[in-house]
């Protein structure tokens, strides 16, 4: 297994972010903009424009909206984590249906996107990124962290569809099921308020 470390995406070279996002899945077609803009706006932007949007977002961010996992010093995976209010398309999405939290609560954060390069799959990077994302959220003021994964026991899902993660991934990280907007789509949540108060 490789030696791994995780860094804030706004603190690493842009070329590392590009590398992490372009080795498999939808990273190179979406540039993690899906939950940031309306569907009309998303369709209106080219891939190059979406890439530029993410680069500018990282350049402007005081708190990083994503983390990069390195495997033996090679950027290997990405996760987006931020307040739900910083990902406004979530408020219009059915995947949050049943959440117990007010949609406009800045203390509720969401883990919404994973990309793991093909050559680094099955190395536990998503698990490590999930734990790091929870810590990142708690450190920056989250009270609750939500996720909207797919229950792979209910439906087979390809790698591209699993950009939101699996129920098993989040259950192993301590998340509880809150609701099921559909048979295989699940809202999961983790209370991190005690971590937030910890010195």
Order of alpha helices (4+ residues) and beta strands (2+ residues): beta-alpha-alpha-alpha-alpha-beta-beta-beta-alpha-beta-alpha-beta-beta-alpha
